[in-house]
Amino acid sequence: MAKELKTQATGRSVDKFLQGIKDEGAREDCMTLAKVMTQVTRSAPRMWGPSIVGFGEYKYRYPNGREMEWFLAGFSPRKQSLTLYLMGGFSESGDLMQKLGKHKTGKSCLYIKAIDDVHLPTLKKLIKQSVDRVKKFEADKR
């Protein structure tokens, strides 16, 4: 039997989670990011697992046919940096990535130390591009 995904939407309070962030700068950055992602995704935030704030939802299908519910965009305040989960990677975002500011990337993760390190309008465009990419992919599957 396939293992169940550990990171799932929960009923935990996003506000309580965000208010519980001890570092004031990180807490303020997360509040800003929550507002930005709410605007871009037009979705209310939900907790996914114990430490990810996700926005929107879609059904991801693996090549083997297995499906899982996942968020359109999300973030988590990690010890080393603020991690943003933007689906689809960054290979088609070269111009925006150059304009973004100080950051690092993983496959679908964007790592920033602080909101002040990046150009916020560019970050909004990256989030929108990611959400639009997922929505288009989902629409094309139907």
Summary of the structure (lengths in Angstrom):
residues: 142
radius of gyration: 15.0
end to end distance: 27.4
largest distance: 45.7
contacts: 400
relative contact order: 0.15
helix: 39%
strand: 25%
